[in-house]
């Protein structure tokens, strides 16, 4: 570039409105050369450079006032008509312009004099080389001390590569940067530009650059976005838009139903606000369940907690730690003391619990399948049992929110509830094994040989749930697959159909090794639970407790127990004791908290049912023999509590009983009977079980007038 030295008044200098230092600003617009001298353009440019309350030039103001204007770095300009456009030194010129205004106002300008404004030393670029100009700015603001923001640096690099067709080596050598830095800048800017073109693009701010830079540098995120390095674009547009929503504020409509429906717009903060959080999300980016949890809660921590991927990684890490620590302990075993032996024995007991007694045990998988419906507006309205145990060709219709199945012993009441429970879980085959485990009164796990021998007949169920037809069949067959035949027993197959989806899962049973489960997708209609006085699932109860605490519902459970069962109870807490989680009860009658199991069966039963009602939100709860261990004086209040909570959490309740007092309690409590239906299970003259129903209002009328016993 050809240049010459000149001296001009500060009034003849024009600030560059297209300077790279503020092209990332939301209200930046490219200005053509014929409009550069416009007073409004110049004022806007000065505001850009100086910042709010001159925060961007406050250091230069102080320096100039203290030391005067030291002509150390060149101010480069080019001539435009009668004025000169500043190419390099815009911040210093902005500071001089500000102090010149102060001088004209008569304000203090320190050591500066009028001559500093009238005779500014400049270097005029006579023949401008735009590439050389960019490189000069890059040396000052990319490689030098006066750094621009990362997005502005990236824009300059991209212009050199694509606008002026410079090779990567030429740019790297000229600016003194690495090829990695160059490519990372270009990739990041490309993703930023893709974001700017999205629905969220107007939200881009300079600090967000590091978020996009981390995303494009993370292998897992790049793969998830299907990033193409040759085209510099995220080819998976759905995932890209999803990622953009995580880094942006979202506007959602909430409907308030206070004195009528009223829509209200709610602005929710971004899920990702820091580059470190991109790395956190990348650890479970391929776990769809965790991503949905994160999006619903707008919390990365929630997604992390619910991620199977994280859980599996932590398990592997724990196993490696155990192996390494055990090796160290073995090498130094001569130092073991009696106290050490006790500690090792405790660890051994926990390790033993991880290993099945027999490799042929069927371990019930606690992981829940995905829900088929996002929302549930209507639960089961009908069920047809083609075959399940002793129930055959049986129709149940007119189902409501509360459904009571009454009858004498051995009339299939429990089987009826199990049929609903099984169908609600579609092809989640663990549900079937869970029921068989309790049917067989196994305290731990079910052995494959027992399961094979006790599969007596196929299961075939049809139902109408959430205005959708669903069906389930479970059969035992000999597989035609090419499986290991040594010790092979049979294959249990679960086939579910809903709308146009066929969901299948199977499990091969062996006498000499653990079963082999096969499925592509496992779905459930809704969350469900089965509670009975003859079975206890501590893990499920703990999960229900966690849900109750999150919903703010646990206090309501404790209040009911205090009011209706034991006023001396102060609190019920889930605590870890001796490696086990237990529910401990604080009471005025005891100095120390005691285990919940030390209380009567009635209180424990109320506690379990109440917790499971909250856990089964938008789902179904099957309560077998609800009246067991409950005194008839409690039944009216407890049945009303059940109806209130079922309505609150949108739960359909299916109940079995052989107690007339229980039926009376539902009729006599103060809750409306519109959503109450009762069914009588009886044997007909052919020895077949039949099911007859009575709607709530009719049931109430009959109980009050003729004291009917539907059993």
C-alpha positions as CSV (number, residue, x, y, z in Angstrom):
1,X,0.0,0.0,0.0
2,X,1.2,3.5,-0.9
3,X,0.9,6.0,2.0
4,X,2.0,9.5,3.1
5,X,2.0,11.4,6.4
6,X,-0.5,14.3,6.8
7,X,-1.9,16.5,9.6
8,X,-5.7,17.2,9.9
9,X,-8.2,18.6,12.4
10,X,-10.2,16.1,14.4
11,X,-13.4,17.5,12.7
12,X,-12.2,16.2,9.3
13,X,-11.9,12.6,10.6
14,X,-14.8,10.1,10.0
15,X,-15.2,7.0,12.1
16,X,-15.6,3.8,10.2
17,X,-19.2,2.5,10.5
18,X,-18.2,-0.9,9.0
19,X,-15.4,-1.5,11.5
20,X,-15.0,-5.2,12.5
21,X,-15.2,-4.4,16.2
22,X,-19.0,-4.0,16.1
23,X,-20.3,-6.0,13.2
24,X,-21.6,-8.5,15.8
25,X,-24.0,-5.9,17.3
26,X,-27.7,-6.6,16.7
27,X,-28.4,-3.2,15.2
28,X,-25.3,-3.1,13.0
29,X,-26.0,-2.4,9.3
30,X,-23.5,-2.2,6.5
31,X,-23.1,1.5,5.4
32,X,-22.2,2.4,1.8
33,X,-19.3,4.8,1.3
34,X,-21.5,7.6,0.1
35,X,-23.4,7.6,3.4
36,X,-20.4,7.4,5.7
37,X,-20.2,11.1,6.4
38,X,-23.9,11.3,7.4
39,X,-24.2,12.9,10.8
40,X,-26.5,10.2,12.1
41,X,-24.2,7.4,10.9
42,X,-21.3,9.0,12.6
43,X,-23.1,9.5,15.9
44,X,-24.3,5.9,15.9
45,X,-20.7,4.7,15.1
46,X,-19.4,6.8,17.9
47,X,-22.0,5.3,20.3
48,X,-21.0,1.8,19.2
49,X,-17.3,2.4,19.8
50,X,-17.6,4.4,23.1
51,X,-20.2,2.2,24.7
52,X,-22.7,3.1,27.4
53,X,-21.3,5.9,29.6
54,X,-18.1,5.7,27.5
55,X,-17.2,2.3,29.1
56,X,-15.3,1.2,26.1
57,X,-13.0,4.2,26.0
58,X,-12.8,5.2,29.7
59,X,-9.2,3.9,29.8
60,X,-8.1,6.1,26.9
61,X,-9.9,9.2,28.3
62,X,-8.0,8.8,31.6
63,X,-4.7,8.2,29.8
64,X,-5.1,11.2,27.4
65,X,-6.1,13.6,30.2
66,X,-3.2,12.4,32.4
67,X,-0.4,12.0,29.8
68,X,-1.7,14.0,26.8
69,X,-2.1,12.5,23.4
70,X,1.0,10.4,22.7
71,X,1.5,9.8,19.0
72,X,2.8,6.2,19.3
73,X,0.6,4.1,17.1
74,X,-0.3,5.1,13.6
75,X,-3.8,6.4,12.8
76,X,-4.4,5.3,9.2
77,X,-7.0,7.0,7.0
78,X,-8.1,7.3,3.4
79,X,-9.5,10.4,1.7
80,X,-13.3,10.6,1.1
81,X,-14.2,13.9,-0.6
82,X,-13.0,16.6,1.9
83,X,-12.8,14.3,4.9
84,X,-10.8,11.3,5.9
85,X,-12.2,7.8,6.9
86,X,-10.3,6.2,9.8
87,X,-9.1,2.7,8.8
88,X,-7.0,2.0,11.9
89,X,-7.3,3.9,15.2
90,X,-11.0,4.3,15.5
91,X,-11.0,4.0,19.3
92,X,-8.3,6.7,19.7
93,X,-10.1,9.0,17.3
94,X,-13.4,8.5,19.1
95,X,-11.7,9.4,22.4
96,X,-10.2,12.6,20.8
97,X,-13.7,13.5,19.4
98,X,-15.2,13.1,22.9
99,X,-12.6,15.2,24.6
100,X,-12.8,17.8,21.8
101,X,-16.5,18.2,22.7
102,X,-15.6,18.5,26.3
103,X,-13.0,21.2,25.3
104,X,-15.7,23.2,23.4
105,X,-18.0,23.0,26.5
106,X,-15.2,24.3,28.7
107,X,-14.9,21.1,30.7
108,X,-11.6,19.8,32.1
109,X,-9.5,17.9,29.5
110,X,-6.3,17.5,31.5
111,X,-2.9,17.9,29.7
112,X,-4.6,18.1,26.3
113,X,-4.4,21.4,24.4
114,X,-6.2,22.8,21.4
115,X,-3.4,21.8,19.1
116,X,-3.9,18.1,19.9
117,X,-7.3,18.4,18.1
118,X,-6.3,20.8,15.3
119,X,-3.2,18.9,14.2
120,X,-3.7,15.2,14.4
121,X,-0.8,13.2,12.8
122,X,-2.2,10.7,10.3
123,X,-1.0,8.2,7.7
124,X,-3.0,8.6,4.5
125,X,-3.4,5.4,2.5
126,X,-3.2,6.6,-1.1
127,X,-3.6,3.2,-2.9
128,X,-5.5,0.9,-0.6
129,X,-5.0,-2.9,-0.7
130,X,-8.1,-4.3,1.1
131,X,-6.4,-7.6,1.9
132,X,-3.3,-5.8,3.4
133,X,-5.7,-3.6,5.4
134,X,-7.5,-6.6,6.8
135,X,-4.2,-8.3,7.7
136,X,-3.0,-5.1,9.4
137,X,-6.2,-5.0,11.5
138,X,-5.8,-8.7,12.2
139,X,-2.3,-8.2,13.5
140,X,-3.6,-5.5,15.9
141,X,-6.8,-7.1,17.0
142,X,-6.3,-10.9,16.6
143,X,-2.7,-11.6,17.1
144,X,-2.0,-8.4,19.1
145,X,-2.9,-7.1,22.5
146,X,-6.0,-5.1,21.5
147,X,-8.3,-8.1,21.0
148,X,-11.6,-7.9,19.3
149,X,-14.5,-10.2,20.3
150,X,-14.1,-13.8,19.0
151,X,-17.0,-13.4,16.6
152,X,-15.4,-10.3,15.0
153,X,-12.1,-12.1,14.7
154,X,-13.8,-15.0,13.0
155,X,-15.5,-12.7,10.5
156,X,-12.2,-11.1,9.5
157,X,-10.7,-14.5,9.0
158,X,-13.7,-15.7,7.0
159,X,-13.5,-12.6,4.7
160,X,-9.9,-13.3,4.0
161,X,-10.6,-16.9,3.1
162,X,-13.8,-16.6,1.1
163,X,-14.2,-13.0,0.0
164,X,-10.6,-12.4,-1.0
165,X,-9.8,-16.0,-1.8
166,X,-6.7,-16.3,0.3
167,X,-5.4,-19.8,1.1
168,X,-5.4,-21.1,4.6
169,X,-1.6,-21.1,4.7
170,X,-1.5,-17.5,3.5
171,X,-3.9,-16.3,6.2
172,X,-2.2,-18.3,8.9
173,X,1.2,-17.0,8.0
174,X,0.0,-13.4,7.7
175,X,-1.9,-13.3,11.0
176,X,0.4,-15.7,12.9
177,X,-2.4,-18.1,13.8
178,X,-2.6,-21.9,13.6
179,X,-4.6,-23.8,11.0
180,X,-6.7,-25.2,13.9
181,X,-7.6,-21.7,15.0
182,X,-8.5,-20.7,11.5
183,X,-10.8,-23.7,10.8
184,X,-12.4,-23.5,14.3
185,X,-13.2,-19.8,13.7
186,X,-14.7,-20.5,10.3
187,X,-16.8,-23.5,11.5
188,X,-18.1,-21.6,14.5
189,X,-19.0,-18.5,12.5
190,X,-20.9,-20.8,10.0
191,X,-22.9,-22.3,12.9
192,X,-23.6,-18.8,14.3
193,X,-24.8,-17.7,10.8
194,X,-27.0,-20.8,10.6
195,X,-28.4,-19.8,14.0
196,X,-29.0,-16.2,12.8
197,X,-31.1,-17.6,10.0
198,X,-33.3,-19.6,12.4
199,X,-36.4,-18.4,14.2
200,X,-34.2,-17.6,17.2
201,X,-31.6,-15.6,15.2
202,X,-32.5,-12.2,16.6
203,X,-31.3,-13.3,20.0
204,X,-27.7,-13.7,19.1
205,X,-25.3,-11.8,21.3
206,X,-21.5,-11.8,21.3
207,X,-21.0,-13.8,24.5
208,X,-22.9,-16.7,22.9
209,X,-20.0,-17.3,20.5
210,X,-18.2,-19.5,23.0
211,X,-21.3,-21.7,23.2
212,X,-21.3,-22.3,19.4
213,X,-17.5,-22.7,19.4
214,X,-17.7,-25.5,22.1
215,X,-20.6,-27.2,20.2
216,X,-18.7,-27.3,17.0
217,X,-15.5,-28.6,18.7
218,X,-17.2,-31.4,20.7
219,X,-17.2,-34.7,18.7
220,X,-20.5,-36.0,20.2
221,X,-22.3,-32.7,19.4
222,X,-20.8,-32.5,15.9
223,X,-22.0,-36.0,15.2
224,X,-25.5,-35.3,16.6
225,X,-25.7,-32.2,14.5
226,X,-24.4,-34.1,11.5
227,X,-21.9,-31.3,11.0
228,X,-20.3,-31.3,7.5
229,X,-16.8,-29.8,7.5
230,X,-16.6,-29.6,3.7
231,X,-19.8,-27.5,3.5
232,X,-19.6,-25.9,7.0
233,X,-23.3,-26.7,7.8
234,X,-25.3,-28.8,10.3
235,X,-27.1,-31.1,8.0
236,X,-29.5,-32.5,10.7
237,X,-31.8,-29.5,10.6
238,X,-34.1,-30.9,13.2
239,X,-31.3,-31.3,15.8
240,X,-29.8,-28.0,14.8
241,X,-33.1,-26.2,15.5
242,X,-33.4,-28.1,18.7
243,X,-30.0,-27.0,19.8
244,X,-30.8,-23.4,18.9
245,X,-33.9,-23.6,21.1
246,X,-31.7,-24.7,24.1
247,X,-29.5,-21.6,23.8
248,X,-32.4,-19.2,23.3
249,X,-35.2,-17.8,25.3
250,X,-38.6,-19.3,24.5
251,X,-42.1,-17.9,24.5
252,X,-44.8,-20.2,25.7
253,X,-48.5,-19.8,26.2
254,X,-50.0,-20.7,29.6
255,X,-53.7,-20.8,30.2
256,X,-55.0,-19.6,33.6
257,X,-58.4,-20.8,34.7
258,X,-59.2,-18.2,37.3
259,X,-62.6,-16.7,36.5
260,X,-62.5,-18.1,33.1
261,X,-59.7,-19.1,30.7
262,X,-57.0,-16.5,30.1
263,X,-53.9,-16.9,28.0
264,X,-50.6,-15.6,29.4
265,X,-47.3,-15.4,27.6
266,X,-44.4,-16.7,29.6
267,X,-40.7,-16.1,28.6
268,X,-38.5,-18.9,29.7
269,X,-34.7,-18.5,30.0
270,X,-32.3,-20.5,27.8
271,X,-31.4,-24.0,29.0
272,X,-27.7,-23.5,28.0
273,X,-26.2,-20.2,28.9
274,X,-22.5,-21.1,29.3
275,X,-20.0,-23.0,27.1
276,X,-19.3,-25.5,29.9
277,X,-22.9,-26.6,29.8
278,X,-22.5,-27.7,26.2
279,X,-20.0,-30.3,27.4
280,X,-22.5,-31.5,30.1
281,X,-25.3,-31.9,27.6
282,X,-22.9,-33.7,25.1
283,X,-22.5,-36.5,27.7
284,X,-26.1,-37.6,27.2
285,X,-26.8,-36.1,23.8
286,X,-27.8,-39.5,22.3
287,X,-30.2,-40.3,25.2
288,X,-33.6,-39.1,24.0
289,X,-35.3,-39.7,27.3
290,X,-32.8,-37.5,29.1
291,X,-33.0,-34.8,26.5
292,X,-36.8,-34.7,26.8
293,X,-36.5,-34.5,30.5
294,X,-34.1,-31.6,30.2
295,X,-36.4,-29.8,27.8
296,X,-39.5,-30.3,30.0
297,X,-37.8,-29.1,33.1
298,X,-35.4,-26.7,31.3
299,X,-32.7,-28.1,33.6
300,X,-29.5,-29.8,32.4
301,X,-29.2,-31.3,35.9
302,X,-32.6,-33.1,35.4
303,X,-31.5,-34.5,32.1
304,X,-28.2,-35.6,33.5
305,X,-29.9,-37.4,36.4
306,X,-32.4,-39.3,34.2
307,X,-29.8,-40.3,31.6
308,X,-29.2,-44.1,31.2
309,X,-26.0,-43.2,29.3
310,X,-24.6,-41.4,32.4
311,X,-25.8,-44.2,34.7
312,X,-24.0,-46.8,32.5
313,X,-20.9,-44.8,32.4
314,X,-20.9,-44.3,36.2
315,X,-21.4,-48.0,36.6
316,X,-18.4,-48.9,34.4
317,X,-16.3,-46.3,36.2
318,X,-17.4,-47.8,39.6
319,X,-16.5,-51.3,38.5
320,X,-13.0,-50.1,37.3
321,X,-12.5,-48.3,40.6
322,X,-13.5,-51.5,42.5
323,X,-11.0,-53.6,40.4
324,X,-8.2,-51.1,41.0
325,X,-8.9,-50.6,44.7
326,X,-9.2,-54.4,45.3
327,X,-5.8,-55.0,43.7
328,X,-4.2,-52.3,45.9
329,X,-5.8,-53.8,49.0
330,X,-4.7,-57.3,48.1
331,X,-1.1,-56.1,47.6
332,X,-1.0,-54.7,51.1
333,X,-3.2,-57.2,52.9
334,X,-0.5,-57.8,55.6
335,X,-1.6,-54.5,57.1
336,X,-5.2,-55.6,57.6
337,X,-6.7,-55.2,61.1
338,X,-9.9,-56.8,62.6
339,X,-11.7,-53.5,62.0
340,X,-10.6,-53.6,58.3
341,X,-12.0,-57.1,58.0
342,X,-15.4,-55.8,59.2
343,X,-15.4,-53.0,56.6
344,X,-14.4,-55.4,53.8
345,X,-17.1,-57.8,54.8
346,X,-19.7,-55.0,54.5
347,X,-18.4,-54.2,51.0
348,X,-18.6,-57.9,50.1
349,X,-22.2,-58.1,51.1
350,X,-23.0,-55.2,48.8
351,X,-21.1,-56.9,46.0
352,X,-22.9,-60.2,46.6
353,X,-26.2,-58.3,46.2
354,X,-25.1,-57.3,42.7
355,X,-24.6,-60.9,41.6
356,X,-27.6,-63.2,41.1
357,X,-27.6,-66.4,43.1
358,X,-28.2,-68.3,39.9
359,X,-27.4,-67.1,36.4
360,X,-30.9,-68.3,35.3
361,X,-32.7,-65.8,37.6
362,X,-34.9,-63.3,35.8
363,X,-34.0,-59.9,37.0
364,X,-36.9,-57.4,36.9
365,X,-35.7,-54.4,35.0
366,X,-36.6,-51.2,37.0
367,X,-36.2,-48.9,33.9
368,X,-39.5,-47.7,32.6
369,X,-40.5,-47.7,29.0
370,X,-41.4,-44.5,27.2
371,X,-45.1,-43.4,27.4
372,X,-47.1,-43.7,24.1
373,X,-49.2,-40.6,24.9
374,X,-47.9,-37.1,25.8
375,X,-51.2,-36.3,27.5
376,X,-54.0,-38.5,28.9
377,X,-57.5,-36.9,28.7
378,X,-59.4,-40.2,29.2
379,X,-58.4,-43.4,30.7
380,X,-59.8,-46.9,30.2
381,X,-63.4,-46.9,29.2
382,X,-63.6,-50.6,28.4
383,X,-61.7,-53.8,28.6
384,X,-62.3,-57.1,27.0
385,X,-60.5,-60.1,28.5
386,X,-60.4,-62.9,25.9
387,X,-58.3,-64.9,28.2
388,X,-56.4,-64.2,31.4
389,X,-56.2,-66.9,34.1
390,X,-59.7,-68.0,34.9
391,X,-61.3,-64.9,33.3
392,X,-62.5,-65.7,29.7
393,X,-64.5,-63.8,27.2
394,X,-65.3,-61.1,29.7
395,X,-66.4,-57.5,28.9
396,X,-66.0,-54.6,31.3
397,X,-67.5,-51.3,30.1
398,X,-68.6,-47.9,31.5
399,X,-65.4,-47.5,33.4
400,X,-65.0,-44.2,35.3
401,X,-62.3,-42.6,37.4
402,X,-63.1,-44.9,40.5
403,X,-64.0,-48.5,39.7
404,X,-64.8,-51.1,42.4
405,X,-64.7,-54.8,41.6
406,X,-66.4,-56.7,44.4
407,X,-67.0,-60.4,44.8
408,X,-66.4,-63.4,47.0
409,X,-63.2,-65.4,47.3
410,X,-61.8,-66.9,44.1
411,X,-63.9,-64.8,41.8
412,X,-61.0,-63.3,39.9
413,X,-60.9,-59.9,41.4
414,X,-57.1,-59.8,41.6
415,X,-56.9,-61.2,38.0
416,X,-59.2,-58.4,36.9
417,X,-56.9,-55.7,38.2
418,X,-53.8,-57.5,36.8
419,X,-55.4,-57.5,33.4
420,X,-55.7,-53.7,33.4
421,X,-52.2,-53.3,34.8
422,X,-50.7,-55.6,32.0
423,X,-52.5,-53.8,29.2
424,X,-51.5,-50.4,30.5
425,X,-47.8,-51.4,30.1
426,X,-48.2,-52.8,26.5
427,X,-45.0,-54.7,25.5
428,X,-43.0,-53.9,28.6
429,X,-42.5,-57.6,29.4
430,X,-41.0,-56.8,32.8
431,X,-44.6,-56.1,34.0
432,X,-45.6,-59.7,33.4
433,X,-42.6,-61.0,35.3
434,X,-43.3,-58.6,38.1
435,X,-46.8,-59.9,38.6
436,X,-45.6,-63.6,38.4
437,X,-42.9,-62.9,41.0
438,X,-45.5,-61.8,43.5
439,X,-48.0,-64.5,42.5
440,X,-45.3,-67.1,43.2
441,X,-44.4,-65.3,46.5
442,X,-40.8,-64.8,45.5
443,X,-39.1,-62.4,47.9
444,X,-36.2,-61.9,45.5
445,X,-36.0,-62.9,41.8
446,X,-37.9,-65.5,39.7
447,X,-36.1,-68.6,38.3
448,X,-36.4,-69.3,34.6
449,X,-37.3,-72.9,35.2
450,X,-40.2,-72.0,37.5
451,X,-41.4,-69.4,35.0
452,X,-41.4,-71.9,32.2
453,X,-43.3,-74.5,34.1
454,X,-45.9,-72.1,35.4
455,X,-46.9,-70.4,32.2
456,X,-50.2,-72.3,31.9
457,X,-52.1,-70.4,29.3
458,X,-51.8,-67.5,26.9
459,X,-53.0,-64.0,27.7
460,X,-55.2,-61.9,25.3
461,X,-56.5,-58.5,26.3
462,X,-58.2,-55.6,24.4
463,X,-59.0,-52.1,25.7
464,X,-60.0,-48.6,24.8
465,X,-57.6,-46.1,26.5
466,X,-57.4,-42.3,25.9
467,X,-59.9,-42.8,23.0
468,X,-57.5,-45.3,21.3
469,X,-57.8,-49.0,20.8
470,X,-55.0,-51.2,22.3
471,X,-54.4,-54.9,22.6
472,X,-51.9,-57.2,24.2
473,X,-51.1,-60.9,23.8
474,X,-48.5,-62.9,25.8
475,X,-47.7,-66.4,24.7
476,X,-45.1,-69.0,25.4
477,X,-43.5,-70.7,22.3
478,X,-40.4,-72.4,21.1
479,X,-38.5,-69.9,19.1
480,X,-37.4,-70.4,15.5
481,X,-34.5,-68.0,16.0
482,X,-31.0,-69.3,15.8
483,X,-30.3,-69.3,19.6
484,X,-28.1,-71.4,21.9
485,X,-30.0,-74.6,22.5
486,X,-28.1,-75.9,25.5
487,X,-30.3,-75.3,28.5
488,X,-33.0,-73.6,26.3
489,X,-36.5,-73.8,27.8
490,X,-38.9,-71.6,25.9
491,X,-39.6,-68.1,24.7
492,X,-42.2,-65.8,26.2
493,X,-43.4,-63.3,23.6
494,X,-45.3,-60.1,24.3
495,X,-47.1,-58.4,21.4
496,X,-49.0,-55.1,21.7
497,X,-50.9,-53.2,19.1
498,X,-51.9,-49.5,19.3
499,X,-53.1,-47.5,16.4
500,X,-50.8,-48.6,13.6
501,X,-47.9,-49.6,15.8
502,X,-47.0,-53.1,16.5
503,X,-44.8,-53.4,19.6
504,X,-43.1,-56.7,20.3
505,X,-40.7,-58.0,22.9
506,X,-39.5,-61.4,23.9
507,X,-37.4,-63.2,26.4
508,X,-35.6,-66.6,25.9
509,X,-35.5,-68.7,29.0
510,X,-32.6,-71.0,29.9
511,X,-32.0,-73.3,32.8
512,X,-28.3,-72.7,32.9
513,X,-27.8,-69.0,32.2
514,X,-29.6,-65.6,32.4
515,X,-32.5,-65.0,30.1
516,X,-32.0,-63.1,26.8
517,X,-34.5,-60.2,26.3
518,X,-35.2,-58.8,22.8
519,X,-37.1,-55.7,21.7
520,X,-36.7,-52.8,19.4
521,X,-39.0,-50.4,21.1
522,X,-40.8,-50.7,24.4
523,X,-43.8,-48.5,25.1
524,X,-46.5,-48.1,27.8
525,X,-49.9,-46.4,27.7
526,X,-49.3,-44.6,31.0
527,X,-47.6,-44.9,34.3
528,X,-49.2,-47.5,36.5
529,X,-48.7,-49.3,39.8
530,X,-50.2,-52.4,41.5
531,X,-50.5,-52.4,45.3
532,X,-51.6,-55.3,47.4
533,X,-51.5,-56.2,51.1
534,X,-49.6,-59.3,50.1
535,X,-46.7,-57.6,48.3
536,X,-44.3,-54.8,49.0
537,X,-42.0,-52.9,46.6
538,X,-39.7,-50.7,48.6
539,X,-37.9,-49.3,45.5
540,X,-41.2,-48.2,43.9
541,X,-42.3,-46.6,47.2
542,X,-39.1,-44.6,47.3
543,X,-39.6,-43.5,43.7
544,X,-43.2,-42.5,44.6
545,X,-41.9,-40.6,47.6
546,X,-39.5,-38.6,45.4
547,X,-42.3,-37.7,43.0
548,X,-44.6,-36.7,45.9
549,X,-41.9,-34.4,47.3
550,X,-41.4,-32.8,43.9
551,X,-45.1,-32.3,43.4
552,X,-45.5,-30.7,46.9
553,X,-47.9,-33.5,47.7
554,X,-46.0,-35.4,50.5
555,X,-47.2,-32.9,53.2
556,X,-50.8,-33.7,52.2
557,X,-50.1,-37.4,52.8
558,X,-48.6,-36.8,56.2
559,X,-51.4,-34.4,57.2
560,X,-54.1,-37.1,56.4
561,X,-52.2,-39.7,58.4
562,X,-51.8,-37.3,61.4
563,X,-55.4,-36.3,61.3
564,X,-57.1,-39.6,60.7
565,X,-54.7,-42.2,62.2
566,X,-52.2,-40.9,64.7
567,X,-52.1,-37.3,65.9
568,X,-48.8,-37.9,67.7
569,X,-46.8,-38.3,64.4
570,X,-44.7,-35.2,63.7
571,X,-42.9,-36.3,60.6
572,X,-42.1,-39.1,58.2
573,X,-38.8,-39.0,56.4
574,X,-36.9,-41.2,54.0
575,X,-33.4,-41.7,55.5
576,X,-30.4,-43.8,54.7
577,X,-29.5,-46.2,57.5
578,X,-26.9,-49.0,57.4
579,X,-26.8,-48.8,53.6
580,X,-30.6,-49.0,53.3
581,X,-33.2,-46.3,52.6
582,X,-36.0,-46.5,55.2
583,X,-39.0,-44.5,56.1
584,X,-38.6,-43.2,59.7
585,X,-41.4,-41.8,61.8
586,X,-40.9,-39.0,64.4
587,X,-43.5,-39.0,67.1
588,X,-44.4,-37.3,70.4
589,X,-44.6,-40.8,71.8
590,X,-41.1,-41.8,71.0
591,X,-37.8,-40.1,71.8
592,X,-36.2,-41.3,68.6
593,X,-37.6,-41.8,65.1
594,X,-38.7,-45.4,64.5
595,X,-39.1,-47.4,61.3
596,X,-42.5,-47.1,59.6
597,X,-42.8,-50.9,59.6
598,X,-43.1,-50.8,63.4
599,X,-46.5,-49.2,63.0
600,X,-49.7,-51.0,62.3
601,X,-50.5,-52.5,58.9
602,X,-53.4,-50.0,58.4
603,X,-51.1,-47.0,58.6
604,X,-48.6,-48.6,56.3
605,X,-51.3,-49.4,53.8
606,X,-52.7,-45.9,53.8
607,X,-49.1,-44.5,53.4
608,X,-48.4,-46.8,50.4
609,X,-51.7,-46.2,48.6
610,X,-51.5,-42.4,49.2
611,X,-47.9,-42.2,47.8
612,X,-48.8,-44.3,44.7
613,X,-51.7,-42.1,43.9
614,X,-49.3,-39.2,43.3
615,X,-46.8,-41.5,41.5
616,X,-49.5,-42.6,39.0
617,X,-50.2,-39.1,37.8
618,X,-52.0,-39.2,34.4
619,X,-52.1,-43.0,34.8
620,X,-53.8,-45.9,36.6
621,X,-53.5,-47.3,40.1
622,X,-54.7,-50.9,40.9
623,X,-55.5,-51.4,44.6
624,X,-56.1,-55.0,45.5
625,X,-58.1,-55.7,48.7
626,X,-58.3,-52.1,49.6
627,X,-60.1,-52.8,52.9
628,X,-57.3,-55.1,54.2
629,X,-56.0,-53.9,57.6
630,X,-58.2,-50.8,57.5
631,X,-60.8,-50.3,60.2
632,X,-64.3,-49.5,58.9
633,X,-64.2,-46.2,60.9
634,X,-61.4,-45.0,58.6
635,X,-62.9,-46.1,55.3
636,X,-65.2,-43.2,54.7
637,X,-62.5,-40.6,55.1
638,X,-59.9,-42.6,53.2
639,X,-62.1,-43.3,50.2
640,X,-62.9,-39.6,50.0
641,X,-59.2,-38.9,50.1
642,X,-58.6,-41.4,47.3
643,X,-61.2,-39.7,45.1
644,X,-59.9,-36.2,45.7
645,X,-56.3,-37.1,44.9
646,X,-57.3,-39.2,41.9
647,X,-59.1,-36.2,40.5
648,X,-56.2,-33.9,41.4
649,X,-53.5,-36.0,39.6
650,X,-55.8,-37.4,36.9
651,X,-55.5,-41.0,38.1
652,X,-57.9,-43.8,37.2
653,X,-58.3,-46.1,40.2
654,X,-59.3,-49.8,40.0
655,X,-60.1,-51.4,43.3
656,X,-60.9,-54.9,44.4
657,X,-62.8,-55.7,47.6
658,X,-65.0,-58.3,49.3
659,X,-66.1,-55.9,52.0
660,X,-69.6,-54.4,52.0
661,X,-68.3,-51.7,54.4
662,X,-65.8,-50.6,51.7
663,X,-68.5,-50.2,49.1
664,X,-70.7,-48.3,51.6
665,X,-67.8,-46.0,52.4
666,X,-67.4,-44.8,48.8
667,X,-71.2,-44.2,48.6
668,X,-71.4,-42.5,52.0
669,X,-68.4,-40.1,51.7
670,X,-69.0,-36.5,50.6
671,X,-67.4,-36.8,47.2
672,X,-69.6,-36.8,44.1
673,X,-70.6,-40.2,42.7
674,X,-70.5,-39.2,39.0
675,X,-67.1,-40.8,38.6
676,X,-67.8,-44.0,40.6
677,X,-68.7,-47.4,39.2
678,X,-69.0,-50.7,40.9
679,X,-68.9,-54.2,39.4
680,X,-69.9,-57.6,40.8
681,X,-68.0,-60.6,39.8
682,X,-70.1,-63.8,40.2
683,X,-70.2,-67.3,38.8
684,X,-73.0,-68.1,36.4
685,X,-74.8,-71.4,36.1
686,X,-72.3,-72.7,33.6
687,X,-69.5,-72.1,36.0
688,X,-68.2,-69.0,34.1
689,X,-67.3,-65.7,35.8
690,X,-69.5,-62.8,34.7
691,X,-69.2,-59.1,35.5
692,X,-72.2,-56.8,36.1
693,X,-71.8,-53.1,36.8
694,X,-73.7,-50.4,38.7
695,X,-73.1,-46.7,38.1
696,X,-72.3,-44.6,41.2
697,X,-75.6,-42.9,41.5
698,X,-77.6,-46.1,41.0
699,X,-75.3,-47.8,43.5
700,X,-75.9,-45.1,46.1
701,X,-79.7,-45.3,45.6
702,X,-79.7,-49.1,46.1
703,X,-77.4,-49.1,49.1
704,X,-79.5,-46.4,50.8
705,X,-82.9,-48.0,50.0
706,X,-82.4,-51.7,50.2
707,X,-78.9,-52.0,51.8
708,X,-77.7,-53.9,48.7
709,X,-74.6,-56.0,48.9
710,X,-73.2,-56.3,45.4
711,X,-71.0,-59.2,46.4
